[in-house]
C-alpha cells in the first residue's frame, strides 16, 4: 500500500496506543454533554439528554455508558436517545463484542463476513479497536490473515482521516501523535503535504513534546526547511516584506545572514523596505532579523572599504601578553607608553589574526574631574561639558555613574580606525591584512581643569578619561577592554598650562558577545544605520 | 515654609538671568533654595521652615557681573550697585585667539562686601558649584565689554583643541594667555590667570599665544 501504511513497527503494537482518548465522564448534573471528536473515531458530536448518561452509568456501569457513546459515534442511536438493546448481528451488536473484550469472537464474526461487509463493519470501529482486532487476528489461517489485512487497512484509513482532521483544526500536538504512527516511508509523505506554516506549527508542537516524538521532529526538519525556502523565496520575489521578514526569522543563526542576502540582491530599496517591515514586526532593535537587515544596509562600511591599510610611525612601548580572541583565531594585545610624534603615553589596542580588515575597534569614552580639598577628601565632581577636537560636546559624569560617548573621528562609520570621507580625519591606527591596531592619547584638558582651582577649597583635581573599547567583526562583538588615563593636577600643575604625565591602566576587559545598551545607544546616536551589533 | 521674593537690579533696571540663592545662618553651607531672575529681574523662591539670620545672594554673570546680598525677607531688593559701584571692564584679546576662547572671571574681593559673602560664589547651589562667576565669549569678537563691581578680579582664558580620539595627524593645539597688561603695565599673575584691581573704567589686554602640543 503506497502512501499510507502502518506504524514504524507494522504488525506489532502501534506507538499511538498510549494516546487513546478516554470517553468523557458524564456530569452529575447540568447541561447536556457534547462529546467531542476523538482521534480514534469518526462521528459527529451528539448530545445526550441531561442525566441520561449518568443514569445509564449508574444502572449499567461504565462499559454500558461507553457503549452508548460508541453508538452515538457510530450513528446507532437517535439524537438525545440512549440505545440499550443492540440489534443482533448489527453494528451495535458487533461493538458490544469489542466493549466486552470478546476479541476472538469479533475476529471470527468478521472472518465470516464478505469483504464488502467486513470493510463496512470495520469503517465504524475506532482506531484503537482496529489495532486490537489486527493484532488479535494474527496470521494463523487465511481467514485470520484476511481479517488482519482488512483491520489494518481500516486502521490506516482511519489514521489518515484523523490526521486530516487534526491538521485542519490546527491540533498540532494531536497531529504529532498521529503522524508518529506512520512508517519511515509514509511519514515524510504526510509531512510534505503540509504547507510551511502548518509544518512550522507542527515542529513547534513537537519541540515541546516528549523525546518519543523526536522521530517526527527529525523527519519534519528537512521538509520544514525546504518549504521555508520555497515560501521565503516567493515572499522575497513578490516583495512581500512583512511575510519575508517573518519567514527569514525561521532560519537558524547560521542561515539567517545568507538568506537575508536574497533581500539585499533586490537592491537598497528592498533592504530598506524589509527593515521597515521588521521594525513594525519587532519593536526591539536587538531582534536578530532587524540587526541582520541593519548590517546589510551598511555592510560595505564595515570592512576594508573603511579600514584601509595604513602604517603610521608609532614607536612601540610596553605590551601586555596577547589574549586569544574568541571565534576568530586571533589575539588582542594592550600596549602603553607608545610614542607618536610629540605624543608620548599613547596606549594601543591591537587585533592580530585572520580577517583583520573586517575586524576593528569601537571605543566609548567617559570623562570625569574629581576635586579634592587639602586633606585629600573629595569635594565633588566637576559638572559641565567638554568638546574634543573633531567631535561634539559631551558632559562630564562620575566614576560611579559614567555617561558614555562614542569616540571616533570618522564621519562614515563608528570604528575608531575607520577612515572618513572627504577631508575628514581618522583615528591613529595601523591597519594591514594581519592587524587592526588603534592608538589613543587623551588630553588631560588643563584648560578645563585650571579654572576649577579658582575655588580656594580645591587643592587637587583628578582628570580621568575612561574608555570601554569593543573588538567587533562584522555582526559579532568579540571582546572589550577598559582603559583609564588619569591626570593628577595640583594648583601649580594647573597653573602651568601643561598636562602632567598621566597614569594609564588597563583596568579590565574580556570576552563578550554583546555591548551594553547605553554604549550601543551612544553609537547609534551618531551612526543610526549601524544598529546591527548585539546589545543588551 | 518661607516664601522669599524680590528683584535684582543694576542702575534701577532689573537684571535677568541672575541666580539668587538663600543661605542659612550657618555658612559656608549649600544653599537652601535658589531661583533665576526673569526678564524684569524678579525672583521668588520657597525655603523649608523659617530662615532666621539667613541671607539672599544674587550671582550675576550674564549682564553686569557681580554679587548682591541682603538679609532674607519676603520682599527684597538686591541692587548690584547698591553698595560697590559698577565700572566698565574692557578685555581685549591680542594674538591668534580662536572663536571658542572664553573669558572667565570671578571676584577675589568686592568692595563693600565681606570676604565670607564673596566666598559664597563657590557655594553649592542646586548641587552645582561654579568656579567662575562669569564666562563670556572672547575669541570671536576679540574683546569683552562688561560692567563689574569695584574690587579685585581673577581673569582666565584658555582653550584647547584637544583630542579624545587621537587623530592620524596627531593634532593638539592650545591657546593660552601669555601675558596681560592693564593700561600698558603688566597685570598681576594669579595662581591661575591674572588678577586685576578695578576701581574705575579698566582695560585689560590679554596676549594670546598658540601652542602646538602635537
Interface residues (C-beta under 8 A of the other chain):
Chain A: X310 X312 X340 X341 X342 X343 X346 X363 X365 X367 X379 X380 X383 X387 X388 X389 X390 X391 X407 X408 X409 X416 X425 X426 X427 X428 X429 X439 X440 X441 X442 X443 X445 X446 X447 X448 X450 X451 X452 X453 X454 X455 X456 X457 X458 X465 X491 X492 X494 X495 X497
Chain B: X100 X104 X106 X119 X122 X124 X128 X129 X131 X132 X154 X156 X158 X159 X160 X161 X162 X163 X164 X165 X166 X167 X168 X169 X170 X171 X172 X173 X174 X176 X191 X192 X193 X211 X213 X214
